[in-house]
Amino acid sequence: MMEEQENCTRITRASKKRPFGIAMSNSSIHQNVAVPTKRVALGDLTNVPTAAAAVIPSNRQDFTGTKKPKAAHQVKKKTLDNRVEEIRKPEIDVEVRHDDPLEYADAPLIYWHLRMLEVEENRRPQPNYMEKVQRDITPTMREILVDWLVEVADEYKLVSDTLHLTVDYIDRFLSSHTLSRTKLQLLGVSSMLVASKFEEINPPRVEEFCYMTDNTYTKEEVVNMELDVLKFLNYDMGNPTARTFIRIFMEAAQDNPAFSSMQFQFLACYIAELSLVDYTCMRFLPSMIAASSIFLARITMLPHTRPWTLALQQFTGYASYQLKECVLAIHHQQCSSTETSRRAVKEKYMEHKFKSVAALCPPSQIPHHYFE
């Protein structure tokens, strides 16, 4: 399975002490540093100008030892049904009519639970926090940071869920906390520390995260920032990400032998990770990014086959016209993945263990009738 490949044993770095980051002194902000032959991650960061919902079993007893009355179960079921109906409302881009033959009764209950979680306000970053909250950090700096974190996650063999959660923590934290650019990398490694403790079997130690930054930050600084992130999250570290939904959508997406391979799964994950680097993609829900990644993976592997089927529409709750804006935004990232800000993602998925899916070229344009 793909998850098993991702979660393989983490190699040690004792044999190759190559720092991932560089110390970012205040003087470097105002100096023109020559670009090294070999890329040093985050080297240019400071030079950038500022510009559950489960059904209660019927045989459950209350604290008195007696069965709950039947009416109570009916209320519980009604409440759950109401919440499922809420997630289907057009306000959150899921349009359903009762006379629509494509009813969603086949969708797993856990999927709708995740859809309800992803729209909760406290689980979503502000899509324009750079303009409203931050004064010293720009979207370009964020791109450099995320691209570097992709390298770190790949070096330490962290699963893609850890990377997605890390970026989620960063964006949510920056949506409510003004941060200086000198602390941005600290937030990045501390968020990855929290995410790896939640997702990984053997997460890297704090000292290793300090080493990633070439000891720019001390162990105490990383631990203190980790505590700030945990307090901000209210210690609720789980959150549905695009990777979560891709795993669910694969069941409906693999309706063709060409889409049943490991290569197709890696391709969808590659496209989803490209969206992490793009600040503007935060305006899309994780489930929509996952659906759009499936859309683009299918059209990349079979350009002349309609990428969105009725089965996918029924399973995901998204019609093709609802995905258009998100698909075109990520498609632009896929076509321009050779740019510096997305180079680490492309290099990662050029590796043999990921079936070199980054070498697959998407169509230059997507026919408009695919969104009808």
Sequence and secondary structure as in RCSB ss.txt:
>XXXX:A:sequence
MMEEQENCTRITRASKKRPFGIAMSNSSIHQNVAVPTKRVALGDLTNVPTAAAAVIPSNRQDFTGTKKPKAAHQV
KKKTLDNRVEEIRKPEIDVEVRHDDPLEYADAPLIYWHLRMLEVEENRRPQPNYMEKVQRDITPTMREILVDWLV
EVADEYKLVSDTLHLTVDYIDRFLSSHTLSRTKLQLLGVSSMLVASKFEEINPPRVEEFCYMTDNTYTKEEVVNM
ELDVLKFLNYDMGNPTARTFIRIFMEAAQDNPAFSSMQFQFLACYIAELSLVDYTCMRFLPSMIAASSIFLARIT
MLPHTRPWTLALQQFTGYASYQLKECVLAIHHQQCSSTETSRRAVKEKYMEHKFKSVAALCPPSQIPHHYFE
>XXXX:A:secstr
 HHHHHT      TT    SS    GGGGGS     SS  TTTTGGGS         TT B TTSSB  HHHHHH
HHHHHHHHHHHHTSGGGT    TT S   TTS HHHHHHHHHHT GGGS  TTHHHHT SS  HHHHHHHHHHHH
HHHHHTT  HHHHHHHHHHHHHHHTT    GGGHHHHHHHHHHHHHHHH SS   HHHHHHHTTTSS HHHHHHH
HHHHHHHHTT      HHHHHHHHHHHH  SGGGSSHHHHHHHHHHHHHHHH GGGGGS HHHHHHHHHHHHHHH
HSTTS S  HHHHHHHS  HHHHHHHHHHHHHHHHTTTSGGGHHHHHHTTSGGGTTGGGS   SS  GGGG 
